[in-house]
Amino acid sequence: MHITLLTIGSRGDIQPFVALGRGLRAAGHRVRLVSHAAFQPLAEMYDLEFGLISTNPHQILTTEAGQAWVETGTNILGFVRQQMKLTGAFARQILDEAWAACEPATDLIIFSLFGIPGYHIAERLRVPRMAAWLQPLSRTAAFPSLIVPPTWNFGPGFNRLTHRLAEYLTWLPFQRTFNRWRVETLGLPPLSATDPFKQIYRQQMPILYGFSPTVVPPPSDWPAWIAVTGYWFLDRPATWQPPAALVDFLAAGPPPVYIGFGSMPSRSPAALLKLVVEALRRSGQRGVLLTGWGGLPAEAHVHDSNRLFMLESVPHDWLFPQMAALVHHGGAGTTAAGLRAGVPAIIIPFFGDQPYWGRRLAELGVGPKPIMFKDLTVDLLAQAICTATGNPHMQAKAANLGQRLRAENGVARAVHLIEAFAERRPGE
């Protein structure tokens, strides 16, 4: 079977799909990943075919519009408005490139949340389609949509309404662009303001969730065609070796605190670096600082080499288990890696689903309450680090949860469900 995986976003959005593709390859399937050029080497490392979408998410996030989008925090309308400004200029380009990258011979298209063009392309090719999402987005009465503030929990009926609202706000801003593309390029009829989510539920299109039921138990009102499989982890290559200087730093003292904000940009990276360095000093902890795409500057002008180590990137599955605690933005991928490592985490959310993951970790008792990035201060961060590194009960809970997650095999479960669906639905 030839399977196309279409995913758009940062590394945290793409790496789980590479893990899923690797599992499908091991099961004997031909797999093509359709994503950004920056991830082509990662796909080819695991023998996946690659289809190119030329937009660069790193460059997009560092623009003025990208930074304004990240800074919307929990402002729903601001999030949608800035997203329209950010993606409006190149949305049609992404749609056209996604269409060109999906081979007509494919047997199944699996798409991420931002890979929604795959939904329409599968309709045009008349092949089965599945959604594969990393955040709990399906309608439920158990909890409100991730896009609304946590205080907006007024009961089951209201909760279901917020999910409908989220679907509407997800589709409506791009309805005109998508419909023009559907008609002009795909030769399909336009969709109404309530689609495509209405069709997803009417058709009972399978949705796979790449997180653990131990972390987010599936609500009882989710239908059988929605499955929580467990996380899709991609471990480092067997040939990878850590930098010798980092190994020496870790061996020279007690476990340090990891600090990194992934793809999240900061308007004042030097000030952010100063803040986290001072918070580490006040909490008496050593630190490993990862610069990533944004958040912390790359210049290594920190003078206390015994207390701090800076580098651009390192595999989370190697680094995180050696940390005393983690400080990060709460992206789905980083959150999953931290939970698996069994280490308490301090979440500093910027926007999107990040506040949800911060709240969820606090509810599980494996981290302090999240601190929104716009509210971050030296005192708040130092206090949170002291809590995460000095609370034996929190550390024990994190270690226990990590042990349970390491016993799961989300990729194997997802592959089984994908194959079972393909056998039932040979085509559309």
N, C-alpha and C positions, 0 to 999 in steps of 0.2 A: 504494500500500500504506500502511495506517495502522499505525504502529509506536509502541509504548509503551516508554519507558525508565524503569525504576523504580530509583531509587538513594537511599540514606539515609546521612547522615553529615555531615562537615564540607565546606568548600569544595573541599578536595583530592579528596574522593570524588565530588563533583558536577560540577566543571568539566570533567573529561574526557568526561563523558556529554553535556554541552552541546556540546562540540566534535564528538562523534560524531553528535549530533542535527543539528547544523549541516550536516555532511557528507551525512547522509541527506536533509535538506531540499533541498540543492543537487542531489541525484540525483533529485528529483521526488517524494519521499515526504512524507506527512503524519506529523508527529512530535509526540508528547505526552511531556513530562517530568513524572514524578510524584516529588515531593520536598518539602522543607521550604519554608515560606513565604518565608524569607530569600532563597531563590534564584529566586523568581518573576520579579523584574526581570531577572536574568541570562538566564533562559530566553526571556522575551519580547523581549529585546534582539536575539535571533537568530531571532525569528519562530517559536518553538516554543510549542505549546499547553502548558498547565500544569495538573497535578492536585495538589491540596493534601494534604500531611501536616502537621498543625498543630504537632507537637512541635518544640521549639527545641533543637537540639543544643548550642548555645553555653551556654544556661542549664543544661542537663543536666550538662555537663562541669564547670561551676563549683560544683555542689552537693558536699556532703561525699562522697556516694557516687561522684560523677563523679571527684573528685580521688583517692579511694581506688583507683578502677579504673585511672586513669592511672599511679598509683604502684606497681602490681603488677610492673612491669618484666618480667623473664623468668620470673616465678613462674606456671606454667601453671595450677595449681589455684586460686591466688589470683585470676588473671585471670578464670576462669570464674565463681568464686564472686561476685566483685564485679560482674561483668557481669549476673548473675542479679538481684542486689540493685538494680542501676541501672535495668535495663529491665523488671523484673517488673511494676512499677506501671502502666506505660503500653504494654506490649507488645500487649495486645488492642486498644487504641486505634489503634496504628499499623496493625495488621492490618485493622481495619474501615475505616480511612480509605484505605488502599491499595486495598482492594476497591472502595470507592466511587469512587475517582479513576481507575480503569481502565475505559475505555469498553467496553461489550460488543461494539462494532463493530470493535475493534482486530483486526488481522491477525497480529500478532507481538508478544510481550513479551520484552524484553531486560532482565535484572536484574543488579544488582551483588551483592557478597557480603552486605551488610546489607539489600539489596533482595530477599532470598529470598522474601518474600510473593509476588513475581511468579511464582515457580515454581508455587505452588499455584493462583494466580488463572488462569494459563494453562491448567492442568488443568481447572479449572471451566468456562472459556470454550471449551474444546476448540480452542485455537489453538496454533501452534508457540511454543516458548520457547527462549531462548539465555541462557547466562550470559556476563557481561562483567566480568572481574575485573582488578584492577590489581596483584595480587601472585601469584606462582607457587604455586598451592595444590593442583594436581592430583597424584595419586599418582605417585611415581617412585622408582626405586632410586638415582637419581643424587645426591640430597641429602635430608636430613631435612626434616620440616615446619618451617615458620617459627616455630611456637609453642614449639619445644623449644630449649634452650640450644645454642650452637654446638659445645660439646664433646661433645654427644650424637650423634656420627657414628661408628657402629660397623659400617658396611658396608651393602651393598645391601638385605639382608633387613630389617635394623633400620630403615633409612630408609623403606621402604614401610610398615612397621608404624606409624611415627610419623604418617604421613599418615592412616591409618585411625583412629588415636587422635584426631587433630585433628578429623576428621569427626564422630566420636562425641561429643567434647566440644562441638562447635559445635551439634549438633542436640539432644542429650539434655536440656540444661537447659530447653529451650523446647518439648520434645515435647508435654507435657500441654496447654500453652496453644495451640499450633498445632493439635493434634488436636481440641480442643474447638471451635476456630474453623472447622476444616475440616468438622466434622459439623454444627454449629449454623448457620453462615452460608453455607458453600459447598455443603453437601449432599454432601460427599465422605467416603469411608471414612478412618479414622485410619491413621497410618503407624507402622511398627515403629521400634525403637531404632536400626536401621541405615539407615533412610531419612532424607532423600531422596537421599543420595549413592549408595546402591546402585542406585536407579532411574536416576540420571544416567548411570552407567556401563553399565547394562543397555540403556538406550534410546539410548546414544551421543549424548546431547544435546550440541550444539556449545557449546564454551567459547572465547570470544575473550579473549586476554590483551593489555591495553593497555600493554605495555612493549616495549622494543626487543630483538630477538634478539641484538643486539650487546652488550647489557648482561646479559641472562639468556638464554643460548643454550637453546633447547628441548631437553629430554632426549630421547635416542633412543628411550626406551620410552613416550613420549607418543603416543597414537594419532592418526590423521589428523583426527579431529573436534575436536582441540584445536589452536588456531592462535595463534601469537604474531605480532601484526600490526604492532607498532611503537607508539610513544606517540601518544596523542590530545591534541594540543596545541590550546589555544584562545588565539589571540593577542589582544592588546588591540584595542579598536575603533579604526578609522582616525582618528576625531575626538578621541581622548584626547590630552590634553596634560599633561606633568609639571608639578608645582608649580615655580614660578620659583625659590623659595628652594632647592629640592633641586638644580636645575640649576646654580645658582650655587655651591652647596657642592661638587658634583662637580668643577666647573671650577677650584676654588680650591686643589687639591692633588692628590697621587697617588691612584690608585684606592683606595677604602676597602674595608673588610670588612663584608659584610652579616651582621647577626645578627637572627634572629627564630625564634620557636617555634610559629608558626601557631596552631592551636586548643588547644595544650596549656596547661592552667592551672598556676599555681604558687601554693603556699600562702604564699610570701614573695616577692612580685614586687619589692618594694623592694630586698631583699637580692640577688635575681638581677640586677637592674639594676646594683647596685654591683659585683657580681662581674664582669660582662661589661665594664663601663667600666674597671675596674682591669686586666683582662686585655688590653684594647686598649692601655692606657697602657704596660704592661710590654713589649708586643710592638712598640711604636712605630708602631701603625697607626691610621688614622682609621676611623670606623665609621658605618654607616647602620643604625639600630635600628628595626625594625618591631614595633609593639605587638601587632597581630593580635587574636585572640580572647583570648589569655592569654599568660602567660610573662613579659612585660615590662609595667610600669605605663605608663599613658598620660601621666602628668605629666611635662612637659619641664623638669625642674629641673636638667639637666646644664649646667654653666656654660661649659665649653669648646666654644663653638659652632664653632671652627675644626677641632676633632677629631671632634665627634659631631653627627649629625643624626637626630632622631626623628620618626616619623610613623606613622599607623595602618596604611596599606596603600598599595601601589603595584604595578602589573603586573610580575610577575617577568620576563616576556620583554623588558621595557624595562630594568629595573634590573640584573638579574644579569650581563649581558655587560659591564657597566661596573665590576664589582667585582673586587678582587684575590683574594678568597676568600669563601666562604659558611660561615656557622655556622647550622645549623638542626636540627630534631628528627628529620628523616629520614622524614617522611611521603612516600607514594608520589608525590603531585603535586609537592611542592617538590623532591624528589630528581630527578624527571624534568626540571623546569625548569632546575635547576642543571647537570645533565649536558648538556643541550642548549646552555646558554650557554658551555660549555667552560671552566669555572672550577673549581679545586679546592674541595672541600667538606669541612667538619668536621661530622660527624653526632653529635648529642647525643640519643640515643634515650631515650624515656620507656617505651614498652611496645609490644605488638602486633607489627606487621611492621617497625617502625623499626629494631630491632637488626639485622635481616637486611639492610636497605638500607645501614646503616653498614658492616657487614662486606663487603658486595658492592663498595662503592666502594673500600674499602681493598684488596680483592683485585684490583681493576682498576687500582690504582695512581693513582687520581685524588683521593685524600684520605687523611689519616692514619687510624690506628685509631680507631674510635668511642669516645666517652666516655659511659657511661651517665649520665643526668641525676642520679641519686642519688649518683654519685661525682664530680660536677663540682666542681673547685676553680679558683681563679685561676691557680695554677701550671700545671695541666694544660691549661687553655684557652689561656693565653698561649703555652705550648710548642707546642700544635697549630697556633695561628695563625702562629707563626714558621715552622713546617714547611711549611704550605700556601702561604705567601706567599714563602718563600725557597728552595724546592726546584724548580729549573728542570726537572728530569726529570718531576716530578709535574705541573707546569704544562703541559709539552708533551703529556703523555698526556691531560690533561683537554681541552686544545684540540683534539687529534686526535679524541678521542671525540665532542666537541661537533660537529665538522665532519661526522662520519659520521651523527650523529643528525639534523642539519639537512637531510641529503640524503634522509632517509626520509619517507614519507607514510603514517603508521599509520592515519589516518582513511580515506583512500582504499582501503587494503587491507581494513579492517574492513567498509566499505560493500560492497565487491565480494563478500566472503564472506557477508555478511548476505543480499544479493540472491540469491546462488547457493543458499543454504540455503532461502530462501522459495520459489524456483522448484521445488526438489525436494520440499518439504513444504508443499503448499498448505493443509494443515489437519491437525488431529489428532482 
